[in-house]
Amino acid sequence: MTVSELIGRDKRDLQKADLLFLYTADYCTDGSWLEFGYMKYKLGKPVILCAPNRKGKMGWSDFEADAVYTSIDEAIDKIINYWSV
């Protein structure tokens, strides 16, 4: 599979998704950050970060994410109770 095919597949997956959950957002790749932007700004869907070590330290990601949590349990609980249909 080429890089172009992989990116196309990822975009199709994001189009089908209800939200993007990045765990752990403490150490995201450039691909994860591009998926963040595509999901948030192109598709207008929520982006949730679980970042135990960076919450409150990273202005752009903390400000632009729909929610930032320090534990996976808290993040999952909030996703289930707030974003589930």
HELIX and SHEET records of a PDB file:
HELIX    1   1 VAL A    3  LYS A   16  1                                  14    
HELIX    2   2 ALA A   25  TYR A   27  5                                   3    
HELIX    3   3 ASP A   30  GLY A   37  1                                   8    
HELIX    4   4 TYR A   38  LYS A   42  3                                   5    
HELIX    5   5 GLY A   59  GLU A   64  1                                   6    
HELIX    6   6 ILE A   72  LYS A   78  1                                   7    
HELIX    7   7 ILE A   79  TRP A   83  3                                   5    
SHEET    1   A 3 LEU A  20  TYR A  23  0                                        
SHEET    2   A 3 VAL A  47  CYS A  50  1                                        
SHEET    3   A 3 ALA A  67  TYR A  69  1                                        
END                                                                             
